[in-house]
Amino acid sequence: MNKQSSFIRKVVYAGILICLLIALAVLGLPATYSNPRGGTYSLARMKVDNQLAQSNLGEIDPASETMKLATLGLRGVAVNLLWNKADEYKKKEDWTNLTATLEQLARLQPNFITFWKYQSWNVSYNVSVQFDDYRDRYYYVREGIEFLKQGVAKNKENREIPQLLWDLGWFIGQKIGRADEYVQYRELFKNDDEFHGDDVPAGADERDNWLVSKMEYLNAISAVRDRKKSIGKKSEKIFYSSPAKSQMSYAEAIEEEGQFAKGQAAWRVAADEWSDFGDLEIEHSTGRMLRLGHEEEVAERVEQLEDQLADLSPGLREKLVEEKREALPEEQQAALAKSMEERNAEEVQLAYQAEQAIEVNDKEFVDRLAKEKPELRKEAGILARQLVEERTNLIYTRRYKSDANYDYWALRAEFEQTDTAVEARRKMFEAKQAFADRQAPELAKQLYEEGFDKWREVLETYPDLLDPDGVTGDDILVFVVDYRKVLDSLGEEIPDDFVLWDVIENFDAEGEFEEELRHRMETMGTSTADEASASEEAAEEQPAEESAAEESSDEQPAEPEETPAEAEEQPSEPEQPAPEENPKAPSDEESADPETSA
Amino acid sequence: MIQEEPLLPFKTWLLEWDADRWGAFWHFLLVMVVLAMLSLVIGLIIGTILHGPVKAGERAYRVVANAFRELFHISPRRIWAIARVAMQEALRRRVLVAVAVFVLLLLFAGWFLKTDREPAKLYFSFVLTATSFLGLFIALLLSVFSLPNDFKTKTIYTVVTKPVRAGDIILGRILGFTLVGSLLLLVMGGASYLFVSRALTHTHTVAAQKELPERTSRSDGHSHKLEVRDDGQIIAMYEHGHEHSVEKRGDRYMVSPPEGMIRARVPLYGELKFLNRQGVEVEKGVSVGKEWGYRSFIEGGTQAAAVWTFDGINEDTLIDEGEDGRYLPIEIVVRVFRTWKADINTPVQGIIQLKRPGSDLKTEPEFFFADDNTIDLKYFPESLTDTNNQPVDLLEDLVSEDGQLEVVVQCLDRAQYFGFARGDCYIHLRDASPFWNFVKAYISIWVQMVVVIAIAVTGSTVLSGPIAMLFTVSFILLGFQRDFLMGVATDKVEGGGPIEALVRIPTHMNLISDFKDQHFGIKLMRLVDDGLQALMQVLASVLPDFGNLSTADYVAYGFDIPWNQVLQQLFLGGAYVIGLAIVGYFLLRNREVAK
């Protein structure tokens, strides 16, 4: 009996074992040549389908796999300890052990994108600044970039790879090209054989940090376009405008180094790329597809639709306005009846309110139309809906354009190609050289003045450049500052007939020319008095206009976007400049007299 | 080298009698006395409950008297016999596999270690940490299961029927396992040294051409700038922690193996004080806002200065350069902090002067460009000139009667700062042998291992194998985190005691903010915490500070480990062995078998 029951028990155990083994075998069927995705229910297939296999993500690293296994399932604990250690090493300035710890972490969590982003940033931006010698700083900037590259190699097929590639472009472009020591960094980067390898000869254009950065941005875009990877929460307008921006920075940088012919050509490329960017369909966070370069077309369509709607019942809108006007309180009617000049402050307010009140929106128009001509009701409804749609598109397009500073960059790329602009820049360059290297202030002064004449021409042709949103005015102001130094050395002052006073007036945000401007005001007393009264008048008109603007922005469809989504675009750390253009940090402060800063 | 706490002189460390710090010996004595009293009281209480006070007293007396008698009957021959058995047992359990694991680790270490700008530092840190972890782990496995196994298999009964005393068993085991462990460490040490020196050695080539090329070839991730010295000697300049000498043979250049890669500097440290911008002596300089308060800073272009006072300067301190006379070799590390960028291409400037303590006699300032975070060597010849351009003699005039000398460093550039810690300036007496330095580092690992063995053997007298292992592992882990434990116990670490921390985690409270309402629950929590913290403080005071026992940093940074340090550690190890052996003896006696 006892023997028998023990035998039965063993058989049952064996049976259970076999069942489990069969299940295991089915699940565990590996992928083979004939059946590359493994069995129908196998884990191998799930791995492929969900892109979880290491071979689906990027390079396979045996060392990494060994290390993961060696932690015996305690990878999370090990990673935590190492992150803490890395923080500790950073605090205690032990850079050797910090980089060694990061290497170990990279083996343990090679497919965790945030790790690469965070730690490469840490090395490139936070560790590098700890050094006094710019060569040491550059070394760590490059270490961070190399680290990011390593991350890219290990995550080639990762869904989030465009973000790493974009970061790579950003580091190579911005960290090298926009640092205080960008002149040295760019030079070091160009001569960095270790980074570029032997394939690209020293001094080649392919070694320019802006072009390398552009290439990485393009890789990021191609990963999205060709391999359907995700850009995550990054804003598309920034993502897709980056290559063209890098091209412009490249053109800007080489012109600053005195390569004008090349620079002009580079601007030409940049203009094309910028207009390509304008043609590109960009997804707004609401899902709408926008094309930044096609604002006018949308505006035109809006106008057409408005006309079509009005044509359905000519005179109806005017009639509605008239009805509303009659319904207004008397004092508003009276205020409205007066001409602009005759109104006093109170009347201005009243007239403004009245204008608001008598405006007829599309809904009112369509409702009335439906009442009066029921047969047109359907058509009117369709038109009105289309109108709302197109208006929204227009508003979003305008907003995105202003975020990307689209018009300014288009204009910039256009004018920089002109011979006049190139000539203006060349004169500036030569003047600077004449003053700094050759100690010839007279020559420098002459060159500056010739150059400023050219700038005047440019500004006449492209008056929008004086728009304070752009940076060209700031650029020119830097030249004026240099010019003033030359004049100082000659014991002279900026002459009254200087051609770029308007640039000084518009762009002297730091108040560097305060004295000169005051002096000028005094000498030109009469004319400025006139200007002053004119501007007072303008100020009086302003409240009405301002509130009108506010009102109209209220009308815009509610847009839940911008804040959360935009905030995500910027890589995590606070030190980073906004991804929008941030050309050359003004270094004037730094070169200021130490005694004042002490 | 980073030295957050200066090393105390041996005598002070051992015997100092101060309100703030008790010497190690007194600390040891206190722990032993408290422990003895505690066990006596507990023993008496339990005895009284079981057998009444008279019997309990009698028994307690017997135990103590017995212990003293046995102390004088400890026999080295018997201890050795037990030790031999322990060794045989260890070898039978194939501990040598550990060596294979270690060698495997070294074989693949190259995969994980990136050659950085300081390869020696990285490699030494790695091998010493790896050895110490693996060594402790093996020591643990070796010693923790042995006694419990004997109990389980009942072999202990055969042993105790022989005239062997409990003390012999404990000491014998500790000795046996220590010997096996030492053997393993020896092998590991040899392999490590070989690995590091092999990994660091490399050479470069120099293209054979008429003009000397600017740089050597790239190898091991770097290349050197070539320079010809005044005496015609070609040098591949300092890079990645070393240089090479280059010899020209005919048309070809021969590059030597790396020089100065592995070093063991013997420094003479001084005491550091600061002068503030008005020139008044202060304890610390300015903080520039770094999280790590190790260095404090002096402002440039003011009277602020860092002043080191060195003791015991005499003829032997100077190095003799033959015809060139004798020099005082001062090495200094400057940390530069700029509040404005200034000229990116020009380093910040400073001056260094020697000064006679207690007088105004100073040497003419020597200007230098600060090479940030790098050891910079300054030679001061015997005959110098003072600030009035009068000749002064280094030993005669500048060193005071009691052998003291001051080194004054200032920053010249306005609004720029120099940062210093005590260990950033020292007199470089000589270079010791890097090999012996490495051996000394292994001695500290050995001490750690012995302590672990002693803990494990003691624990395993009453605990079963796995439990004893957990006990020892906790001991080691807490030992590594001793500072933190002490911080929590004494409220130096934010976030309260253990229970409070446990409440803060799930409620997502930060470490600083206080609990809003102080109701009964909170008060109870604080009360329990106070009790736990007191316990933690007691525990922390007997824990070995494993973190401080490591001397890997000395080797990694290229400094000689002072014998003082080694001696302190040896004493510490000895104290643990003695203390734990006594505890172990009583515990084992308490078990039925060993009476």
Chai-1 contact restraints between the chains, C-beta under 6 A:
chainA,res_idxA,chainB,res_idxB,connection_type,confidence,min_distance_angstrom,max_distance_angstrom,comment,restraint_id
A,A63,B,W111,contact,1.0,0.0,6.0,A-B,restraint_1
A,K91,B,E291,contact,1.0,0.0,6.0,A-B,restraint_2
A,K91,B,W292,contact,1.0,0.0,6.0,A-B,restraint_3
A,K92,B,W292,contact,1.0,0.0,6.0,A-B,restraint_4
A,T96,B,D116,contact,1.0,0.0,6.0,A-B,restraint_5
A,T96,B,E118,contact,1.0,0.0,6.0,A-B,restraint_6
A,T96,B,K121,contact,1.0,0.0,6.0,A-B,restraint_7
A,T96,B,L122,contact,1.0,0.0,6.0,A-B,restraint_8
A,T99,B,D116,contact,1.0,0.0,6.0,A-B,restraint_9
A,A100,B,L122,contact,1.0,0.0,6.0,A-B,restraint_10
A,E103,B,K114,contact,1.0,0.0,6.0,A-B,restraint_11
A,D132,B,V336,contact,1.0,0.0,6.0,A-B,restraint_12
A,D132,B,D372,contact,1.0,0.0,6.0,A-B,restraint_13
A,Y134,B,I344,contact,1.0,0.0,6.0,A-B,restraint_14
A,D180,B,K341,contact,1.0,0.0,6.0,A-B,restraint_15
A,E181,B,I344,contact,1.0,0.0,6.0,A-B,restraint_16
A,E590,B,W340,contact,1.0,0.0,6.0,A-B,restraint_17
A,E590,B,K341,contact,1.0,0.0,6.0,A-B,restraint_18
A,P594,B,R414,contact,1.0,0.0,6.0,A-B,restraint_19
A,P594,B,A415,contact,1.0,0.0,6.0,A-B,restraint_20
A,S597,B,W340,contact,1.0,0.0,6.0,A-B,restraint_21
A,S597,B,A415,contact,1.0,0.0,6.0,A-B,restraint_22
A,A598,B,R414,contact,1.0,0.0,6.0,A-B,restraint_23
A,A598,B,A415,contact,1.0,0.0,6.0,A-B,restraint_24
